[in-house]
Amino acid sequence: MRWAVAAGNGEWRTETIYEVLRWEDLIRRDLNRTWVKRGPLLLKGIAAAFRERTIFRLFRIDRHFAAGLFYPHFALLGLIVAALLVAYGATSLVDLVLPLSNVTTGIITVGFVVVLVRAAQPLLRQAYVYHLMDDWIFNRQNALGKRPDFDARLDQFARRIVAAVLEGDAQEILVVGHSTGVIVAIEVLTRALALDPQLNQHGPSLAVLTIGSRVPGAALWNGAYRLRETIARLATDPTVLWVEYQAPQDFLNAFRFDPVRDLRLDLGARTRTGPVIRSPRFKEILLPRTYRRRRWNLFRMHFQFLMANEIPGEYDYLMITCGPVSLADRIANPQAAVDRAYGTADQSRRCTVIGNASPGRNVSRQTGSTTAPAASCSRAL
């Protein structure tokens, strides 16, 4: 899926081709799995989280992120406990009128729980319980190398990025990953560089932008060796600019998470080059009334990384992907980038954006929590 975007004002113009790398078919398959398949995967993951002490390491990194990561587990457990209490209370009332045997009471209680949990399914989906639960299962499977279907898709994405670099006249290739898509962006770009080690020498500059990262939820598993080495390779690649934005208002991203430090990556003799970690400063790029309205809408704040600004600022997703300033120049001089985009520069830009769309394991995946777009931008000065 790809489309063209033209933007500009009296002083600059850009032309952007935004291409979405799609894998919603794999996510739909996960969302449609039955509890016969989901249940064992969930229980196995929870047991491993305690056995490997992964859950405790997550809380040490960012307690808000860790709570959000395990929110669907707590929500489902709370629903089951509540259903048990209601069922027990109902059978106790019946027993006052019509004495029941223990076996009969147990059967009625279990049946009552099943009915209540099934009746709550729409509420669970509306509250993103399955959405996040399946995302958690997927990330663990992928980190442990147990998703050959997705592994093949990553190879396909990597080949597409290489082709885009070679076939286009872009000046900048920008790979963007949002939420779980941060992992996708890192893996895809690393594979693309493995396919063509000279990828950044064909003309376009190469950069990766990671936003709303959920990397700790995958990379902290004891068996996630490949993922940690992939992160280490990207963090030490001098040909790629890696910039990460993290927001304290977003409980679904790991705030103050430094992948090299917190994953204790062994870089050996390699020199660290990334990521450059910044804050999007949501409070400064939204109007006060908008910020107050969205502040405690956790999922909306998570998606704010992909939304338009109301006030110009250093972080501006639309300007980063479709504006007149490269990511490298924006990071080097944020205020100059804002001035150039909003009216002081005499420059035009032609851009192509290629992206992996996947909103937090939703079917539409373009604006959700697992996007990993890649953008190539060509500027005509």
C-alpha positions as CSV (number, residue, x, y, z in Angstrom):
1,M,0.0,0.0,0.0
2,R,1.4,3.4,-1.0
3,W,0.3,6.9,-1.6
4,A,1.7,10.3,-2.5
5,V,1.6,13.3,-0.2
6,A,2.4,16.9,-1.3
7,A,3.0,19.5,1.4
8,G,4.5,23.0,1.6
9,N,4.0,26.7,2.0
10,G,5.3,29.7,0.1
11,E,8.9,28.9,1.0
12,W,9.2,25.1,0.6
13,R,7.5,22.1,-1.0
14,T,7.7,18.4,-0.5
15,E,6.5,15.4,-2.3
16,T,6.2,12.2,-0.3
17,I,5.5,8.6,-1.3
18,Y,4.3,6.8,1.8
19,E,4.4,3.0,1.5
20,V,3.0,0.7,4.1
21,L,4.6,-2.7,4.7
22,R,1.6,-4.8,5.7
23,W,1.3,-7.9,8.0
24,E,-2.2,-7.6,9.3
25,D,-3.0,-11.1,8.1
26,L,-0.6,-12.5,10.7
27,I,-2.1,-10.3,13.4
28,R,-5.7,-11.2,12.4
29,R,-4.7,-14.9,12.8
30,D,-3.4,-14.2,16.3
31,L,-6.6,-12.3,17.3
32,N,-8.8,-15.0,16.0
33,R,-7.1,-17.8,17.9
34,T,-9.3,-19.7,20.4
35,W,-8.6,-19.9,24.1
36,V,-7.6,-23.5,23.6
37,K,-4.5,-22.1,21.9
38,R,-4.2,-18.7,23.6
39,G,-4.5,-20.0,27.2
40,P,-1.4,-22.3,27.2
41,L,0.7,-19.6,25.6
42,L,-0.5,-17.0,28.1
43,L,0.1,-19.3,31.1
44,K,3.5,-20.4,29.8
45,G,4.6,-16.7,29.3
46,I,3.4,-15.7,32.8
47,A,5.3,-18.6,34.4
48,A,8.5,-17.7,32.4
49,A,8.1,-14.0,33.4
50,F,8.4,-14.9,37.1
51,R,10.9,-17.8,36.7
52,E,13.3,-15.6,34.7
53,R,12.5,-12.5,36.9
54,T,11.6,-10.6,33.7
55,I,8.6,-9.0,35.4
56,F,10.8,-7.6,38.1
57,R,13.4,-6.2,35.7
58,L,10.6,-4.5,33.8
59,F,9.3,-2.8,36.9
60,R,12.8,-1.6,37.7
61,I,13.1,0.0,34.3
62,D,9.6,1.7,34.3
63,R,6.8,0.7,36.6
64,H,4.2,2.5,34.5
65,F,5.2,0.6,31.4
66,A,5.4,-2.7,33.3
67,A,1.9,-2.2,34.7
68,G,0.6,-1.4,31.2
69,L,2.3,-4.5,29.8
70,F,0.6,-6.8,32.3
71,Y,-2.6,-4.8,32.4
72,P,-4.5,-7.4,30.3
73,H,-3.5,-10.2,32.6
74,F,-4.6,-8.3,35.7
75,A,-7.9,-7.3,33.9
76,L,-8.7,-10.8,32.9
77,L,-7.9,-12.2,36.3
78,G,-10.0,-9.5,38.0
79,L,-12.9,-10.4,35.7
80,I,-12.7,-14.1,36.6
81,V,-12.4,-13.4,40.3
82,A,-15.4,-11.0,40.1
83,A,-17.4,-13.6,38.2
84,L,-16.5,-16.3,40.8
85,L,-17.7,-14.1,43.6
86,V,-21.0,-13.3,41.8
87,A,-21.5,-16.9,40.9
88,Y,-20.8,-18.0,44.5
89,G,-23.2,-15.4,45.9
90,A,-25.9,-16.5,43.5
91,T,-25.6,-20.2,44.2
92,S,-25.5,-19.4,48.0
93,L,-28.9,-17.6,47.7
94,V,-30.3,-20.5,45.7
95,D,-29.0,-22.9,48.3
96,L,-31.0,-21.1,51.0
97,V,-34.2,-22.0,49.2
98,L,-33.3,-25.2,47.5
99,P,-30.4,-27.1,49.1
100,L,-27.7,-28.1,46.6
101,S,-25.0,-30.7,46.8
102,N,-21.4,-29.6,46.5
103,V,-21.1,-31.0,43.0
104,T,-24.2,-29.2,41.8
105,T,-23.0,-26.0,43.4
106,G,-19.6,-26.3,41.7
107,I,-21.2,-27.0,38.3
108,I,-23.6,-24.1,38.6
109,T,-20.7,-21.8,39.7
110,V,-18.5,-22.7,36.8
111,G,-21.3,-22.3,34.3
112,F,-22.2,-18.9,35.8
113,V,-18.5,-17.8,35.4
114,V,-18.4,-19.0,31.8
115,V,-21.6,-17.1,31.0
116,L,-20.4,-13.9,32.7
117,V,-17.0,-14.0,31.0
118,R,-18.5,-14.6,27.6
119,A,-21.0,-11.7,28.2
120,A,-18.0,-9.4,29.0
121,Q,-16.2,-10.1,25.7
122,P,-17.3,-6.9,24.0
123,L,-16.1,-4.9,27.1
124,L,-12.7,-6.8,27.1
125,R,-12.2,-6.0,23.4
126,Q,-13.2,-2.4,23.9
127,A,-10.7,-2.1,26.7
128,Y,-7.9,-3.5,24.5
129,V,-7.4,-6.6,26.7
130,Y,-7.1,-9.1,23.9
131,H,-5.3,-6.5,21.8
132,L,-2.5,-6.1,24.3
133,M,-2.5,-9.7,25.5
134,D,-2.0,-11.1,22.0
135,D,0.7,-8.4,21.4
136,W,2.5,-9.6,24.5
137,I,2.3,-13.2,23.4
138,F,3.5,-12.3,19.9
139,N,6.5,-10.3,21.2
140,R,7.6,-13.2,23.3
141,Q,7.3,-15.7,20.5
142,N,9.1,-13.4,18.1
143,A,11.9,-12.6,20.6
144,L,12.5,-16.3,21.1
145,G,12.6,-17.1,17.4
146,K,9.2,-19.0,17.4
147,R,7.5,-17.0,14.7
148,P,8.8,-18.3,11.3
149,D,5.8,-16.7,9.5
150,F,6.8,-13.3,10.8
151,D,10.5,-14.0,10.3
152,A,9.8,-14.6,6.6
153,R,7.8,-11.3,6.4
154,L,10.7,-9.4,7.9
155,D,13.0,-10.7,5.2
156,Q,10.4,-9.5,2.6
157,F,10.3,-6.1,4.2
158,A,14.1,-5.8,4.2
159,R,14.2,-6.6,0.5
160,R,11.6,-3.9,-0.2
161,I,13.6,-1.3,1.7
162,V,16.8,-2.2,-0.3
163,A,14.8,-2.0,-3.5
164,A,13.4,1.4,-2.5
165,V,16.9,2.8,-1.9
166,L,18.2,1.5,-5.2
167,E,15.2,2.4,-7.4
168,G,14.4,5.9,-6.1
169,D,16.0,9.4,-6.2
170,A,15.4,10.1,-2.5
171,Q,17.9,12.0,-0.4
172,E,16.8,10.4,2.9
173,I,15.5,7.0,3.8
174,L,13.7,7.2,7.2
175,V,12.6,4.0,8.8
176,V,10.0,4.7,11.5
177,G,8.8,2.2,14.2
178,H,6.0,2.9,16.7
179,S,5.4,0.8,19.8
180,T,5.9,-2.9,19.0
181,G,6.8,-1.7,15.5
182,V,10.0,-0.4,17.0
183,I,11.2,-4.0,17.1
184,V,10.1,-4.5,13.5
185,A,11.9,-1.4,12.3
186,I,15.1,-2.4,14.1
187,E,15.0,-5.9,12.7
188,V,14.0,-4.9,9.2
189,L,16.7,-2.2,8.9
190,T,19.4,-4.5,10.3
191,R,18.4,-7.2,7.7
192,A,18.4,-4.6,4.9
193,L,22.0,-3.6,5.9
194,A,23.0,-7.3,6.0
195,L,21.6,-7.7,2.4
196,D,23.6,-4.6,1.2
197,P,26.3,-3.4,3.6
198,Q,26.8,-0.3,1.3
199,L,23.1,0.6,1.6
200,N,23.8,4.0,3.0
201,Q,26.3,4.8,0.2
202,H,23.9,4.7,-2.7
203,G,22.9,8.3,-2.3
204,P,20.1,8.7,0.3
205,S,21.1,9.1,3.9
206,L,19.7,6.4,6.2
207,A,18.0,7.0,9.5
208,V,15.7,5.2,11.9
209,L,13.1,6.9,14.1
210,T,11.7,4.8,17.0
211,I,8.7,6.2,19.0
212,G,6.6,4.8,21.8
213,S,9.0,1.9,22.2
214,R,7.9,-1.4,23.8
215,V,11.3,-3.1,23.2
216,P,11.9,-4.1,26.9
217,G,8.8,-6.3,26.7
218,A,10.5,-8.5,24.2
219,A,14.3,-8.0,24.6
220,L,14.4,-8.8,28.3
221,W,13.5,-12.5,27.9
222,N,16.5,-14.7,28.7
223,G,16.3,-16.3,25.3
224,A,16.0,-13.1,23.2
225,Y,19.7,-13.4,22.1
226,R,19.1,-12.6,18.5
227,L,17.0,-9.5,19.2
228,R,19.6,-8.1,21.6
229,E,22.4,-8.6,19.1
230,T,20.3,-7.0,16.4
231,I,19.8,-3.9,18.7
232,A,23.6,-3.9,19.4
233,R,24.4,-3.9,15.7
234,L,22.1,-1.0,15.0
235,A,23.4,0.9,18.1
236,T,26.9,0.7,16.8
237,D,26.4,1.2,13.0
238,P,28.1,4.6,12.2
239,T,26.2,4.8,8.8
240,V,22.8,5.0,10.4
241,L,21.3,7.8,12.6
242,W,19.0,6.3,15.2
243,V,16.8,8.6,17.1
244,E,14.2,7.6,19.8
245,Y,11.5,9.6,21.3
246,Q,10.0,8.6,24.6
247,A,7.1,10.2,26.5
248,P,6.4,10.1,30.3
249,Q,2.7,10.6,29.6
250,D,2.6,7.4,27.6
251,F,2.3,4.4,30.0
252,L,2.5,2.0,27.0
253,N,6.0,3.1,26.1
254,A,9.2,2.5,28.2
255,F,10.2,6.0,29.4
256,R,13.8,6.6,30.2
257,F,14.7,3.2,28.7
258,D,18.2,3.1,27.2
259,P,18.5,-0.2,25.2
260,V,22.3,-0.3,25.5
261,R,22.4,0.4,29.2
262,D,19.2,-1.4,30.4
263,L,19.7,-4.5,28.2
264,R,23.4,-4.6,29.3
265,L,24.5,-5.1,25.7
266,D,28.0,-6.2,25.1
267,L,29.3,-4.0,22.4
268,G,32.8,-5.4,22.5
269,A,35.2,-3.0,20.7
270,R,32.4,-1.4,18.8
271,T,31.6,2.3,19.5
272,R,28.1,3.2,20.4
273,T,26.5,5.6,17.9
274,G,22.8,5.4,19.0
275,P,20.1,5.8,19.9
276,V,19.8,9.5,20.5
277,I,17.0,9.6,23.1
278,R,14.7,12.6,23.2
279,S,11.2,13.6,24.6
280,P,8.4,14.7,22.3
281,R,7.2,17.1,24.9
282,F,3.5,16.5,24.3
283,K,2.5,19.1,26.8
284,E,4.3,21.7,24.7
285,I,2.9,20.7,21.3
286,L,-0.8,20.4,22.3
287,L,-3.1,23.1,23.3
288,P,-3.8,23.1,27.1
289,R,-7.4,22.0,26.8
290,T,-6.5,19.2,24.4
291,Y,-3.7,18.0,26.7
292,R,-6.0,18.0,29.7
293,R,-8.6,16.0,27.7
294,R,-6.2,13.4,26.4
295,R,-3.7,13.2,29.4
296,W,-5.4,10.2,31.0
297,N,-6.6,8.5,27.9
298,L,-3.8,6.1,27.8
299,F,-4.3,4.7,24.4
300,R,-4.8,8.1,22.8
301,M,-1.6,9.3,24.3
302,H,0.2,6.3,23.0
303,F,-1.1,7.1,19.5
304,Q,-0.2,10.8,19.9
305,F,3.3,10.0,18.5
306,L,1.6,9.5,15.1
307,M,-0.8,12.5,15.3
308,A,-0.5,16.1,14.2
309,N,0.8,18.9,16.4
310,E,-1.3,21.8,17.5
311,I,1.8,23.9,18.4
312,P,5.0,23.7,16.4
313,G,7.8,21.8,18.2
314,E,10.9,19.7,17.8
315,Y,8.8,16.5,17.6
316,D,6.3,16.8,14.8
317,Y,5.6,13.4,13.1
318,L,4.1,14.9,10.0
319,M,7.0,17.3,9.5
320,I,9.5,14.6,10.2
321,T,8.1,12.4,7.5
322,C,6.8,15.0,5.1
323,G,8.5,18.3,6.0
324,P,11.6,20.1,4.5
325,V,14.1,19.1,7.2
326,S,16.0,15.8,7.5
327,L,16.0,14.0,10.8
328,A,19.7,14.6,11.2
329,D,19.2,18.4,10.7
330,R,16.2,18.4,13.1
331,I,18.2,16.7,15.8
332,A,21.3,18.9,15.3
333,N,19.2,22.1,15.5
334,P,15.6,21.6,16.6
335,Q,14.7,25.3,16.6
336,A,16.1,25.9,13.1
337,A,14.0,22.9,11.9
338,V,10.9,24.4,13.4
339,D,11.7,27.8,11.8
340,R,12.4,26.3,8.4
341,A,9.2,24.2,8.4
342,Y,6.9,27.0,9.5
343,G,8.0,29.8,7.3
344,T,11.5,31.1,7.4
345,A,13.4,28.8,5.0
346,D,13.6,28.8,1.2
347,Q,13.8,25.1,0.5
348,S,11.6,22.4,-1.1
349,R,11.7,18.7,-0.6
350,R,10.6,15.6,-2.4
351,C,9.9,12.6,-0.1
352,T,9.0,8.9,-0.3
353,V,7.8,7.1,2.8
354,I,7.7,3.4,3.0
355,G,6.1,2.0,6.1
356,N,5.0,-1.1,8.0
357,A,1.5,-0.4,9.3
358,S,0.3,-2.2,12.4
359,P,-1.6,-0.4,15.1
360,G,-1.1,-2.4,18.2
361,R,-2.1,-5.6,16.6
362,N,-5.2,-4.1,15.1
363,V,-6.3,-5.1,11.6
364,S,-6.0,-1.6,10.1
365,R,-2.4,-1.1,11.4
366,Q,-1.6,2.3,10.0
367,T,-2.2,4.5,13.0
368,G,-1.8,2.0,15.8
369,S,0.7,0.8,18.3
370,T,2.9,-1.4,16.2
371,T,3.7,0.8,13.2
372,A,7.1,0.6,11.6
373,P,7.0,2.9,8.6
374,A,10.0,3.5,6.5
375,A,10.3,6.8,4.7
376,S,12.5,8.0,2.0
377,C,12.7,11.7,1.3
378,S,14.2,13.5,-1.6
379,R,14.8,17.2,-1.3
380,A,15.1,19.5,-4.2
381,L,17.0,22.6,-3.1
